[in-house]
Amino acid sequence: MVMAVRVVPWWGVVSSAVAPVLLVGGWTVAARLQPRSVNAVTSTISALAADGAADRWVMTLVLLAVGVCDVATGLALRPAAAPGRLILIAGGIAGVLVAATPEPARGGSPAHAFWATIGFVALTAWPLGSLRRGSSVPGGLRPAVSAVAAGVLLGLLAWFAAELMTRGGQIGLAERVLTEAQAVWPLAVVLTCRRSVSSARVPPWVPAR
């Protein structure tokens, strides 16, 4: 019996690759546009998109675009289990809502904090929901790999949460490392899925879905 191989479409590869590049480029450009030097170790990403920040539209658009990329990647990750795809999509939607609810110039925003929390948790948990079992499962979706990825992301999330609650001096660094790791992992999974398909022996008359 011949089975058609489910592949990640090209636009899913693009969306997963664009997200981590946008994040780093976005916070770098946004920081340089501020009238005063921004310390990436102590200053959060949200501060670059907060009301009163210079050219706050730059970081706002980046957060919006990254959220859309996560939604697109979740839709494209056909080899992954449905729960993980839905969680990744939910994380992307939360990212869009984070961009839509900026922090005020002073104080905090409950809406911003709520959607940011949803996004961080979803983008940490989705590897566990996406795993599959079987000899032909792509490397990025295997149980052991997914568990390790979720564990690493959870550790980074705990670090950021600790910095946030204690007002530590590395809150900006913790947030940047966490968000970049959460953006890179979908790309890693997509690449293993594409590699798995390219190495599979499928007769030319079997269409890819």
DRENKELUM-549659 format. One line per 3 residues: number of its first residue (from 1); their letters; for each residue z, y, x of C-alpha. Coordinates in nm, 2 decimals. Layout:
# residues N
NUM	A	Z,Y,X  ... .
//
This chain:
# residues 209
1	MVM	0.00,0.00,0.00  -0.10,0.34,0.13  0.12,0.64,0.05 .
4	AVR	0.01,1.00,0.07  0.22,1.21,0.31  0.38,1.53,0.18 .
7	VVP	0.32,1.81,0.41  0.45,2.16,0.46  0.16,2.40,0.37 .
10	WWG	0.06,2.66,0.63  0.23,2.95,0.44  0.56,2.76,0.48 .
13	VVS	0.51,2.75,0.85  0.44,3.12,0.86  0.74,3.21,0.64 .
16	SAV	0.98,3.00,0.85  0.84,3.15,1.17  0.85,3.51,1.06 .
19	APV	1.21,3.51,0.94  1.39,3.48,1.28  1.14,3.72,1.45 .
22	LLV	1.19,3.98,1.17  1.57,3.96,1.20  1.59,4.03,1.57 .
25	GGW	1.31,4.29,1.57  1.45,4.45,1.26  1.81,4.50,1.39 .
28	TVA	1.67,4.61,1.73  1.44,4.88,1.58  1.70,4.99,1.33 .
31	ARL	1.96,5.03,1.60  1.73,5.24,1.81  1.66,5.48,1.52 .
34	QPR	2.03,5.57,1.49  2.13,5.91,1.63  2.42,5.74,1.81 .
37	SVN	2.42,5.43,2.03  2.49,5.11,1.83  2.71,4.85,1.98 .
40	AVT	2.56,4.51,1.87  2.89,4.33,1.95  3.11,4.54,1.73 .
43	STI	2.87,4.68,1.46  2.74,4.47,1.17  2.38,4.44,1.05 .
46	SAL	2.48,4.57,0.71  2.59,4.90,0.87  2.23,4.96,0.97 .
49	AAD	2.12,4.94,0.61  2.43,5.12,0.46  2.41,5.44,0.27 .
52	GAA	2.41,5.72,0.52  2.25,5.52,0.81  1.95,5.68,0.97 .
55	DRW	1.62,5.52,0.85  1.82,5.26,0.66  1.50,5.15,0.49 .
58	VMT	1.40,4.96,0.81  1.69,4.72,0.79  1.68,4.71,0.41 .
61	LVL	1.31,4.60,0.42  1.39,4.34,0.69  1.67,4.19,0.48 .
64	LAV	1.44,4.18,0.18  1.16,4.02,0.37  1.38,3.76,0.53 .
67	GVC	1.51,3.67,0.19  1.16,3.63,0.05  1.07,3.42,0.36 .
70	DVA	1.36,3.18,0.28  1.25,3.14,-0.08  0.89,3.07,0.04 .
73	TGL	1.01,2.82,0.30  1.23,2.64,0.04  0.93,2.61,-0.19 .
76	ALR	0.71,2.48,0.10  0.95,2.22,0.23  0.82,1.94,0.02 .
79	PAA	0.94,1.66,0.25  1.30,1.78,0.20  1.53,1.66,-0.08 .
82	APG	1.53,1.89,-0.39  1.89,1.99,-0.37  1.85,2.13,-0.02 .
85	RLI	1.53,2.32,-0.12  1.71,2.47,-0.42  2.01,2.58,-0.21 .
88	LIA	1.77,2.74,0.05  1.59,2.92,-0.22  1.93,3.04,-0.36 .
91	GGI	2.02,3.17,-0.02  1.69,3.36,0.00  1.75,3.52,-0.34 .
94	AGV	2.10,3.61,-0.23  1.95,3.78,0.08  1.72,3.99,-0.15 .
97	LVA	2.02,4.09,-0.35  2.21,4.19,-0.04  1.93,4.42,0.05 .
100	ATP	1.94,4.56,-0.31  2.32,4.63,-0.29  2.38,4.83,0.03 .
103	EPA	2.73,4.91,0.16  2.84,5.27,0.09  2.88,5.52,0.37 .
106	RGG	3.26,5.46,0.35  3.45,5.16,0.22  3.31,4.84,0.10 .
109	SPA	3.08,4.71,-0.18  3.21,4.42,-0.39  2.85,4.34,-0.49 .
112	HAF	2.72,4.34,-0.14  3.01,4.12,-0.02  2.96,3.88,-0.31 .
115	WAT	2.59,3.83,-0.24  2.64,3.81,0.13  2.90,3.54,0.09 .
118	IGF	2.66,3.34,-0.14  2.38,3.38,0.11  2.59,3.28,0.41 .
121	VAL	2.73,2.97,0.23  2.40,2.86,0.09  2.22,2.89,0.43 .
124	TAW	2.50,2.69,0.59  2.50,2.41,0.33  2.13,2.36,0.27 .
127	PLG	2.08,2.11,0.56  2.32,1.86,0.39  2.14,1.89,0.06 .
130	SLR	1.79,1.84,0.22  1.86,1.52,0.42  1.67,1.20,0.35 .
133	RGS	1.71,0.84,0.46  1.44,0.62,0.60  1.25,0.53,0.91 .
136	SVP	0.97,0.77,0.84  1.19,1.07,0.76  1.11,1.38,0.98 .
139	GGL	1.37,1.44,1.25  1.50,1.76,1.10  1.58,1.59,0.77 .
142	RPA	1.76,1.28,0.91  2.13,1.25,0.81  2.28,1.27,1.16 .
145	VSA	2.07,1.57,1.25  2.13,1.75,0.92  2.51,1.69,0.96 .
148	VAA	2.51,1.83,1.31  2.31,2.14,1.20  2.54,2.20,0.91 .
151	GVL	2.84,2.16,1.13  2.72,2.41,1.39  2.63,2.66,1.11 .
154	LGL	2.98,2.61,0.96  3.14,2.67,1.29  2.94,3.00,1.33 .
157	LAW	3.03,3.10,0.98  3.40,3.03,1.05  3.38,3.25,1.36 .
160	FAA	3.22,3.53,1.16  3.48,3.50,0.88  3.76,3.51,1.13 .
163	ELM	3.62,3.82,1.29  3.57,3.98,0.95  3.93,3.90,0.83 .
166	TRG	4.10,4.01,1.15  3.87,4.30,1.22  3.79,4.15,1.55 .
169	GQI	3.59,4.32,1.82  3.30,4.07,1.81  3.21,4.09,1.44 .
172	GLA	2.86,4.22,1.51  2.79,3.95,1.76  2.92,3.68,1.54 .
175	ERV	2.71,3.80,1.24  2.39,3.82,1.46  2.44,3.48,1.61 .
178	LTE	2.51,3.33,1.26  2.22,3.49,1.08  1.97,3.41,1.36 .
181	AQA	2.09,3.04,1.37  2.05,3.03,0.99  1.69,3.17,1.02 .
184	VWP	1.59,2.94,1.31  1.70,2.61,1.15  1.44,2.61,0.86 .
187	LAV	1.17,2.67,1.13  1.30,2.37,1.33  1.29,2.15,1.02 .
190	VLT	0.94,2.27,0.93  0.81,2.19,1.28  0.96,1.84,1.27 .
193	CRR	0.79,1.78,0.93  0.46,1.90,1.06  0.49,1.68,1.37 .
196	SVS	0.59,1.38,1.16  0.28,1.43,0.95  0.04,1.48,1.24 .
199	SAR	0.17,1.16,1.41  0.15,0.95,1.09  -0.15,0.72,1.06 .
202	VPP	-0.30,0.81,0.73  -0.66,0.71,0.63  -0.89,1.01,0.60 .
205	WVP	-0.95,0.94,0.24  -0.59,0.99,0.14  -0.54,1.36,0.04 .
208	AR	-0.24,1.55,0.17  -0.02,1.70,-0.10 .
//
